[in-house]
């Protein structure tokens, strides 16, 4: 399915996910990178050395979940927009997902957004908690979105500025 549609299947994702135990310990990055290309900014951007050393520039990134703090430093540096941070411990009934975002206008904290899955289908609503966009991110903002716990692993993008009457 991934080769035809670009959308990973549960089998494709299974090798990329941390254990349930790790997910319950706090924020952690998830790297949904499936195509070997000459790329390694994630490795160089991680202040905790959570990415394994690349033996070849075309290697897929491998994240050591025990070293990852979920800081999100790697998110904006991934040119494939393939890194997300999930946090199941954000609130008792809501999780947090940090996503790369390269559209304008940027949302602001407090904005209600429509959440989208990997296929671009609407799956729910979320609240923007924070937007990081320093110059060092080179125009890739990181948007923090609070969503129901059941949607944390499904949300991979957002639709901003669309009210119920405008869909």
Secondary structure, DSSP 4 states (H G I P E B T S, - for coil): -HHHHSPPPHHHHHTTSPPHHHHTTS-EEEE---S--S--HHHHH-TT--BPPPSSTTSPP-B-TTT-----TTTTT-TT--EEEEETTSSSSEEEEEEEE--SSPP-TT-EEEEE-TTS-EEEEEEEEEEE--GGGTT-EEEEEEEEGGGTTT--EEE-S--TT--
